[in-house]
């Protein structure tokens, strides 16, 4: 009788629209340990049993059939890169859409002087890349050591998207984010799969929004970002951008699938959903120094933002579209690096975030307690089947999210 009553109660909960608590239906399962500051995860496009982990300290490691291989896929030479700063080093990778044939992949790292390099390499085989095959696609000077971005992804259109921070320091002191003449503080979009003109390393897509704007860099797809630490595309071809805030806010932007680019996400005039409190900044795009005389600018608002105390940093994640963890279906999952939390939310049909859930307690035990989650969640990953993983920067581990 008791079982029957419980079953009837569950039925009535569904009828009344009371959903099961998604915070109680998942956990973390250790995959491998022994990594060095992991902060990006990419599945092998040609195999469901092989993953690649980017280590900030200069190597890309291979996980094959659940085991971490001793020899790295790629190891940068010490004189090639700089990881002395908290936000410097080898920061991200992306496989070419035609990787199965051409074996090309791309990485984002800060060179010996701290400037951003976007480079192409070629794999000799699934376990080893050819270091000497490097072709530097793009160089971007960095005035400070922080806010280097680091994420690069191929979009559904086959173009390479690159997230660039505002150049660092605080308040974007040189006004890069609102300056279309700079690549800093931008989402970039370039074509690396077509044959470039002689003497060039990439093609600027003709449909980029500022191709014909005098004084604007044609590589720019969107602008007004502060430090987009992780962005991803979902199956609906939307781009989710998690932008690290400053004094008060962390936020998530959602670019629709039919976007033509050109969005202004507001930094350094806005900090997420509200005007920036510290207004020590240069005017945007040559506007008058007196803000009262500046032209009205329409900013795209975040779909989700949260207030924070000092030393917060959002780690962007994924809209979960896998099959195994049903409670997370259609929820955007993200982390908080400094505080060590993992949360998720859903979207209404009109694009408003709701049902925000804190999942931290579900994962804390696998990490060794909530304290071990602090300064740990550097990246999420998604395998070829849509299942999600967590990179543990602090502990050098990789976890999988399971029911």
C-alpha positions, 0 to 999 in steps of 0.5 A: 500500500505504501508503494502504491501511495508513493507512486500515486503521489509521483503521478500527481506531481507530474499532473500538477507540473511539479518537476523532479529536482534536477539537482538530485539526479547526477554525479561526477565519475573520475575518468583519469588523473595525473594531468597538469592544469587541464583547461580544454577538452576535445573529442577525436572527431574520428573516434568515440574512444579517444579524447584530447586534453589541453594542459595550460603548461604546454601539452595536449594529452591523449586519453584512449579507452579511458586511459591517459597515455604517457606521451603527449599528442603535442608539447610546445617548446619552452621557448615558444610559449609563456604560462607565467601569468595566471591566464597565460599558456596553452589555452585551447584547441579545435579540430578542423571540420575535415580533420579525418582527411587533412589531420589539421587542428588549431591551438590558441596559446600565449607566446614567449612575450605573452601575445596571442598566437592562433596556430595550425598543426598537423597530426602524424597519427592519432597519438602524435602531432608534428610540432614542426608543422606549425603555421601561425595563422594569427598574432594578436598583441596583448598589452597586459597578462590577463584577459587572453580569452583562449577558446576557439571553436568551429561553428556550424558554418565551418568558420573558425570562431575565436574569443578574445579578451579585452587586453587585460588590466581592469575596466578595459583602460584602453577602450579596446572592447568598443573599438572596432579597430582592435581585435581585443574584446571581440568574437572573431570569425575567420575562414581557415579551410579555404585557400587564402590569398598569397602571403596570407594565412586565412580568408575573411568571410565576405559576410562578416558584419564589418567587412565594409566598415572603414577603420574596422577590423573585418575579422570581427563577428561581435564585440563588447566582450570582456573575457569570454572564457568558453563559448560553444554551439548547440545543435540549434546552431546557437552560440553560448558565450560565458563572459567573465565579469569584474566587480559585480556580475558574471553573465551568459550571452546567447547568439541566435542561429540566424545572427548576421553578427555585429552584436554589441555585448556592452563591455566596457559601458555595461557590466552584464545587465547594468552600467559599469560602476567604475567608469574609468574608461575611454569613450567608445568608437571615438564618442565624446568624453562626456557620456551625456553627449555620447550617441545611444548604443543598443546593447545585447543583454545577457540571457542570464547573469548573477551577482558575485563577491570579489574574485569570481570567474564564470566557466562557460559550459554546454546546453546538455543534449545528451541522452544518459543524464535525462534530468539535465536535458535542455539545461545550460550547465556552467561553473564558477571557477573561484567559488567552485560551484556548478549550476544550470538553468533552462530557457523559456521560449522567449529566451529568459533563464529560469529554474536555476539549480545549484548542483555543487553538492552532487559533485563535491564528493567525487572531487574530495569535498566542496573545498576541492572544487574551488579554483578547479572547474576550468572547463567543461567538455562534450564527447561525440555522443553529447555527454559532458565532462569536467576539467579539474584544473586544481587536481589535474583530473577529468570527470564525467557527468553521469546519472 
